[in-house]
Amino acid sequence: MKNISITIPTLSNGGAERVVSNISLNLPDDINNNIFLYRDEITYDYKGKIDFIHSIESNNFFRKIIASIQRIINLRKLKKKNNINKSISFLTNPNVINILSKVDEEIILSVRNYKSKQVNGLNGTIYKYLMRLFYNKADNIVVVSELIKHDMIESFNVDEDKILVIYNPYDIKKIESLSNEKIELEYKDIFEKPTVITVGSLSKQKGHWNLIKAISEVRKEIPDIQLVILGKGELKNKLVKLSEDLGVADRIHFLGFVDNPFKYVKNADIFVFPSLYEGFPNALVEAMACGTPVISTDCKSGPREILAPDTDIFKSVDEIEYEKYGILVPVRDNVKVLEGDNFNEEIDGLVHSIKELLVNDNLRQEYSELAKERVEDFKIDLIMEEWVNLIK
């Protein structure tokens, strides 16, 4: 019996957390799975035994260091107690803690984001240093896109031989089943009108302000357009104020974090993904599994590999591109709009592509069918074969 552990802060409200859920639920019976969490926050299903890596919780810099030391000590104890053969971790802090708590097991790190874009500020500088210092001590590093692999090699000096690209796994049948559930009566009227939807935390990374601004422009030609935003985060108040300032507050619906986003996504006309940077965006693939045509920024990384797999992964669009499985538009990192700055020309591609998909029934249907075709490449049984081969 192989004893493995998966370390992640929580099993709630996030893409990496959903991937851990999917992996745990689909491991073969001859692998004994232990999930080590920082906090008792669990909303996703899982299979295996849960243990908690107890430590203090604080935003104070020095107390964070103390918390990390406590986690290293406690995770090492858990590894010994459970006779762990392979220790897997997700997200930057758990990855560092995993390496520093090594007993005699193999270490597998999972890198979920385009780190050159993500690491910034004091914490980012520290983690960038730690990644360069420690990541090569891991036995394997699983990344979720070819572009992240390149970034890890070029920006963090990680040994190429240690890196393995494994795309995120998706339970397509489960998504389809959940997408067929009925929407609550209080929201039904929204989806009877031309509806755009997006899913993601209300943070700078997700670029929601660009989408809200685009809706305010599209509304001039499609007056009854609706935008549904699923997710929670620190920018909610600013995004709500922006929608009020633009006069579209009655068209923007902040529904928060929901257990089943798929029923809303399926009933929307278009899914738009306005992120500034990603890893391999779960929400984008899950929308495609619902059969909803997608528009995405050509951010690093993931959307191009998903929507235009036969193109150069290093390419970035500067205008609309109608790719094989969806539409790519330029990334626009103009967060100043949240402070009241006005801009139109920078989101022309997003505005035009939304209008085009809403009025062109044939194009919308074509992209819906192609989306469902593409997600077959990310079926959970195919991806789990790669994970199981790595673990065994």
Stockholm file with secondary structure:
# STOCKHOLM 1.0

chainA/1-392         MKNISITIPTLSNGGAERVVSNISLNLPDDINNNIFLYRDEITYDYKGKIDFIHSIESNNFFRKIIASIQRIINLRKLKKKNNINKSISFLTNPNVINILSKVDEEIILSVRNYKSKQVNGLNGTIYKYLMRLFYNKADNIVVVSELIKHDMIESFNVDEDKILVIYNPYDIKKIESLSNEKIELEYKDIFEKPTVITVGSLSKQKGHWNLIKAISEVRKEIPDIQLVILGKGELKNKLVKLSEDLGVADRIHFLGFVDNPFKYVKNADIFVFPSLYEGFPNALVEAMACGTPVISTDCKSGPREILAPDTDIFKSVDEIEYEKYGILVPVRDNVKVLEGDNFNEEIDGLVHSIKELLVNDNLRQEYSELAKERVEDFKIDLIMEEWVNLIK
#=GR chainA/1-392 SS CEEEEEEESCBSSSHHHHHHHHHHHTSCTTEEEEEEESSSCBCSCCCSEEEECCCCCCSSHHHHHHHHHHHHHHHHHHHHHTTCSEEEEESHHHHHHHHHTCSSSEEEEEECBCHHHHCCHHHHHHHHHHHHHHGGGSSEEEESSHHHHHHHHHHHCCCGGGEEECCCCBCHHHHHHHHTSCCCHHHHTGGGSCEEEEESCSSGGGCHHHHHHHHHHHTTTSTTCEEEEECCCTTHHHHHHHHHHTTCTTTEEEEECCSCCHHHHHHSSEEEECCSBCBSCHHHHHHHHTTCCEEEECCBSSHHHHHCTTSCTTCCCSSCEECSSSEEECCCCCGGGGGTCCCSGGGHHHHHHHHHHHHCHHHHHHHHHHHHHHGGGGBHHHHHHHHHHHHC
#=GC SS_cons         CEEEEEEESCBSSSHHHHHHHHHHHTSCTTEEEEEEESSSCBCSCCCSEEEECCCCCCSSHHHHHHHHHHHHHHHHHHHHHTTCSEEEEESHHHHHHHHHTCSSSEEEEEECBCHHHHCCHHHHHHHHHHHHHHGGGSSEEEESSHHHHHHHHHHHCCCGGGEEECCCCBCHHHHHHHHTSCCCHHHHTGGGSCEEEEESCSSGGGCHHHHHHHHHHHTTTSTTCEEEEECCCTTHHHHHHHHHHTTCTTTEEEEECCSCCHHHHHHSSEEEECCSBCBSCHHHHHHHHTTCCEEEECCBSSHHHHHCTTSCTTCCCSSCEECSSSEEECCCCCGGGGGTCCCSGGGHHHHHHHHHHHHCHHHHHHHHHHHHHHGGGGBHHHHHHHHHHHHC
//
